[in-house]
Amino acid sequence: NHYAEGRNGLAQYVLADAKNVYLFSEEIPFERIMFTEPLACVISAHDKFDVQLGSRVAVQGAGLMGLMNARIAQLEGAFVAVFEPDPKRREMALTSGVCDVVLDPSAPDFHDKILEVTDSHKFDVVINTVAVPSAVSQSLDACAHSGTFLMYGKVFPDKPVPIDLNRIQDSCIKIAGSM
């Protein structure tokens, strides 16, 4: 088996700094260990804003990183909404218990639903985990006055995303990035 020696057959020549290597007990299943790095990224992202008990947090996207961000926000005491156009992913987000509500960002009444679930306040924190440029503008629009917008990850293709800078300034929205 040509994979036995690792990627491109040169694994025996890879050097790693000891401070970047973590040993796990063989009793811990690999399926649990593999979430260590993505979970660390999510926790690092959450250090960029302050979620308090009762904060309103929205996560754009119900992929793995979106669901992990939603769950961490929920554990911090937030009311969590997930924005997801795919019906199967919306159902998974809701039934997995990582959020309080799911909204379809492609629905014509999406903006009205945001105001409905937040009592017209919008969200204190909006985390965009979607690599689609149009989702960035939509996420920013969901931010409350003095809210925080977190861009989690990259946008593909990498091209400029139009945003209303006057709204950012008028609403005192904070923008952060994390990978």
Secondary structure, DSSP 4 states (H G I P E B T S, - for coil): -TTTT-GGG-GGG----GGG-----TTS-HHHHTTHHHHHHHHHHHTTS---TT-EEEEE--SHHHHHHHHHHHHTT-EEEEE-S-HHHHHHHHHTTS-SEEE-TTSTTHHHHHHHHTTT--EEEEEE----HHHHHHHHHTEEEEEEEEEES--SS-------HHHHHHHT-EEEEE-
